[in-house]
Amino acid sequence: MNRTNFAPTARTIIVALVLMVVGLLGTYGAVLPNQVGVLAFAGAIALLLLGMVVRGI
């Protein structure tokens, strides 16, 4: 039976963590606009989900 779920690579997790920090700075800090923070959170979530579905991401 073929596997349909994978684990994100370490590189993907690091990029998602950076996006989460950008999201925190945008949402809770005054460094970036709120919309940038929300988009960074959405990007991190999408990247991690994509890493679970596509091998090598």
C-alpha positions in Angstrom: 0.0 0.0 0.0 1.3 3.5 -0.9 1.8 6.1 1.8 -0.2 9.2 1.3 1.1 11.3 4.2 4.7 12.3 4.8 6.6 14.4 7.4 7.8 17.9 6.5 11.6 18.1 6.1 13.7 20.1 8.6 14.1 22.9 6.0 10.3 23.2 5.6 9.9 23.4 9.4 12.6 26.1 9.7 10.9 28.2 7.0 7.5 27.7 8.7 9.1 28.8 12.0 10.4 32.0 10.4 7.0 32.7 8.9 5.5 32.2 12.4 7.9 34.7 13.9 7.0 37.2 11.1 3.3 36.5 11.9 3.9 37.2 15.6 5.7 40.4 14.8 2.9 41.5 12.5 0.0 40.5 14.7 1.2 41.3 18.2 4.1 43.6 17.5 4.2 47.0 16.0 6.9 46.1 13.5 4.8 44.9 10.6 1.2 45.6 9.6 -1.5 43.1 10.8 -2.2 41.9 7.3 1.4 40.8 6.8 1.2 38.8 10.1 -2.0 37.1 9.1 -0.6 36.2 5.6 2.6 34.9 7.3 0.5 32.6 9.6 -1.5 31.4 6.6 1.6 30.7 4.6 3.2 28.8 7.5 0.1 26.6 7.9 -0.1 26.0 4.1 3.6 25.1 3.9 3.3 22.6 6.7 0.2 21.0 5.3 1.8 20.8 1.9 4.9 19.2 3.5 2.6 16.5 4.9 1.1 15.7 1.5 4.0 16.1 -1.0 7.2 14.1 -0.5 10.4 16.2 -0.2 8.8 19.5 0.9 
